[in-house]
Amino acid sequence: MFKSLSSKPTLFVLIHCVVWWAMIIIAKPNLDRYGDMVEVYAWAQHWLAGSSKHPQFLPWMAKIWFLVAPKSVASFYLLSAVNLAVAMLGILALGRALKLSDMQVLVALALGALAFPYLTLADKLNMNAICLSTWPWTAWAFVKATSEQDGKRLLHAALFGLFAGLSMLSKYYSIVLILPLFAFTFLPRQRWLWRTAAPWVAIVVFLAVTMPHLLWLLDHRDALAYASEQGAGDDMGNAVYYIAKFVVAPLFYWPIPLVLAGLLLVGGSVASRYARLLRWPQDRPVLGVLALGPWLVALFFAVVGLAELSTPWAVPIGFAFMLYLTANAEPARLEPNGPKLIAAFRFIWPLMLVGGLAAAAVDGYKANTNAYRPDQEQAIVAIEHWQARHEEPLAWLASGNPAAAISFFSPSPIEALPALPDALPSYYPPRANWKAEAGMIACPLHVPGEGDAECVQAAHAWAAANGLQSEDATFTVKRSGLRFPREVPFETAVVYVWPR
């Protein structure tokens, strides 16, 4: 089987992503602890044009997904696995467009599969993770558009405009990919492109894809403010600290593949090995731009003060790193060691599953609060408490991520609002009839003793100010079963409101 995988990179990707998904759902009984995924789900309730944080390509994808897929932890992580598969297939297509051999591309995929952005960080499906899949396909279309002939060039130029637009609609930060590609076309050997229709076709398609959102931004300028607020803060010391972390991000996000590449792909002393691996690819300068451009442009923006870097922004920048390394590999080393690396996955894949089991066992034994967090149990008890006492269904939940988590796991459909219904942000559809509907205000789930009296009091005061009846309830909820051997109770308080 593993010998055949050496000539079937697509099959390798599919098997790897299935194993990866199994590892994640074994290791993680909950969605991410930061609430990014339930926030994506909350945005996915409508076809939003934008939000106060990000453009909305990922929520659109999530909306389509949950039209047919169940709302569950395993289902959401399956969407993460699909995103990972699209990302790796994009790297495969890019490697072939760069005319690398199938062995070079497959080794690059195998090395990349062991990098943290693709191994342990891809499960949290947020705006950084969606770039893992959009950036390689944008790069693929660019390479094809700048290397194909005539009719095919125009087709790929249109695809580049499309994928570049979708990348920008995934995260504004994608500009760090598009700018170096744009600059590449002005190099002496590439200027001829501007005497063809290709760049103009790409620009027209890009504007057609992004213009509706650009027009939306003119009326919602606060959406752009979020990006400038990310990072360390305003003082020079913190800015330098985060820039320094971003400089070395390739070392702590891709350490395993960097070490393996040095061991397997080249020979000589340590210094000479990495000097060879990192040398500029003279025969494929576009690969150098793809590998280093986004990283350097992001650093440039930070140094000149246009943005404050957030370390997770480094997650998608390395999509071409492994292709860069394998392009510089010594054939005498690549040919024997490449198949060995692929064959090693007969052990790596089982180890991934064992690692998932070990992580679950450790979390269970140590009573990790993120693993024991009873999101689904909280949603069921809060909804059933209302349904047992009232015939009128709950129409909305407020607000933010606590409401989104309950809505996601609710046994019946209930809309989660980003704010109270009389204070919805301008990007969100108004709820005109909310005073005639029953709703629920959710306070954050917490361990006993932390208290949420202030949240409950504020909810009652809001209900009274708007002429609504209100009633609060506090529940103690916990997870049980084989993977939850400890007694770890949580408390959640909710306030139900309804018309008088």
Secondary structure, 3 states (H helix, E strand, C coil): CHHHHCCCHHHHHHHHHHHHHHHHHHHCCCCCCCCHHHHHHHHCCCCCCCCCCCCCHHHHHHHHHHHHCCCCHHHHHHHHHHHHHHHHHHHHHHHHHCCCCHHHHHHHHHHHCCCHHHHCCCCCCCHHHHHHHHHHHHHHHHHHHCCCCHHHHHHHHHHHHHHHHHHHHHCHHHHHHHHHHHHHCCCCCCHHHHHCCHHHHHHHHHHHHHHHHHHHHHCCCHHHHHHHHCCCCCCHHHHHHHHHHHHCHHHHHCHHHHHHHHHHCCCCCHHHHHHHHCCCCCCCHHHHHHHHHHHHHHHHHHHCCCCCCCHHHHCCCCCCHHHHHHHCCCHHHHHHHHHHHHHCHHHHHHHHHHHHHHHHHHHHHHCCHHHHCCHHHHHHHHHHHHHCCCCCCEEEEECHHHHHHHHHHCCCCCEEECCCCCCCCCCCCCCCCHHHCEEEEECCCECCCCCCHHHHHHHHHHHHHCCEEEEEEEEEECCCCCCCCCCCCEEEEEEEEEEC
